[in-house]
Amino acid sequence: MYEASAINVFFVNSNVLLDVESNIDGFEVIKVESSLKGNRLFLNRGYFKDFAGILFVFGSLIMLYFGHLALVSPPYLRFMAGRIPLARLYALTTAARLLWLDLFFVLLGLGCAAGVRLGGIAFSAAERSVFLHYLLFLVLLLDLIYLVGQLTTVLLRFRRVFFLWFFVVWFVCVFLVPEASRVSVFNRSQSLAPAEKVNLEKFRALMALEKKFRDYLKVNPRTPLDQIRRMQKQFAVQFINSSYLMNSALETKYLREIERVIRGHERQSLFLPTSYYHFLAGEASGKGYYGYLDFMDYIMTLRNRFIQFYLARRYADVDQPMETFVKADENVFHSRSRLPRTFWLGVLAVILYGAAVLVVTYRPLRRQIVRP
């Protein structure tokens, strides 16, 4: 069973994985429920029904609107530009407003975390660190959207038609860009071989060895039972040293191909801050793409141990009392909340985008406010 990190309470619908479990038995197929093996991993659309989603949707709407309000009065800006340089006025006004807005969202996030803690859910030091880093990225992203609100107002020359574009810009940033990114990663995942094909190849390797054993028994139908058992043990050892190793390598290779698709999606998201936000929320929840990779690695390691255990009890320790394979809570995979490896690159990208929007906004603003 896949057990999410405690911090998942903030990202319960922003994660990639739903309720996940896998099986470990004598068969060659590794089943991951609910059907998340292969490119089906990239089908989940996610919802805005949790802390991360609601804060992003309504926070972006608020910041876009306040960005518009900051530059809503050209006569006032012309009046102030006669007393203070426009560049300084623009910079100080923007910094002051963002300071108070950022403080509001930080206190809101910390207040929600404190409320959850009072409700009896404890977070580890690592989880608290991830949450604070998440808040940092959220605030920077909302600041970028605030600046986009200013830019839209200036480009439309303060006309009232702004409100139509207000919702267009908001919809594109919040919904269209993340959805386009999700469709893109799903399309790239189509290059992966179907999970059924991988399972079929593994079955063929297993069935070839079983056929060899059946053919021997057909040719030698009077083989004594004790000799059959010795042959079964020999074939089991042969399977472990050949077909099983080949099947394990095939499964590992398939998992690494999935990992390449995930890393490509992560790199692409760096250039789309709102898309990267969703990627970050998934990884912070402990049920993101890399959580899935960790889960599969854990399952494969545990399965290797189980096969060795099973063959030893089946052929070597036949007179030993029955013993359970699972010790303690080995049948529960405890995921961990994490930051993507590219987190600081994502932060840098948002800051650079914000700086670029500031420059692009100021130039037309100066032409419209400061008349020769």
QUICORSUL-V645861 format. One line per field, one symbol per residue. psi: psi as a letter, one per 40 degrees, with the letter a starting at -180 (. if undefined). A space follows every 50 residues. Layout:
psi=???
//
This chain:
psi=ihhiideedefdeeidiahhiiihaeiehhhhhgfeiaeededhdiiffa ddddddddddddddddddddfegdddddddeedihddddddddddddddd ddddddddddddddddddeehiiidddddddddddddddddddddddddd dddddefeieedddddddddddddddddddddddddddeeeiiidddddd dddddddddddddddddddgefhiddddddddddddddddecdddddddd ddddddddddddddddddddegddddddddddddeefadddddddddddd ddddddddddddddddfdeiihhidhhbfdehhhiiiiiidedddddddd dddddddddddddddddddgh.
//
